[in-house]
């Protein structure tokens, strides 16, 4: 399945899940992405080992330190860039 469709499905699944939106399948984790309006994405833990994703984590550390405004891991980039990067990781 294409990562773009998987990410999209995770957003729609989130809307149908509990009102807190805290359900995350085993082997995945949630991140918040966006420059002004933050959207929640559920992505595979395996992305943590990928250099391009680690670059995003470094940006998050520089921007927020360990105090993330959404209460979870927040990635300070556009939704479009995030989807482009994670889509390329899903093809490997």
Secondary structure, DSSP 8 states (H G I E B T S, - for coil): --HHHHHHHHHHHHHHS-TT-----TTEEEEEE-SSS-EEEEEEGGGGGSHHHHHHHHHHHHHHTT--TTSS-EE-S-HHHHHHHHHHHHT-
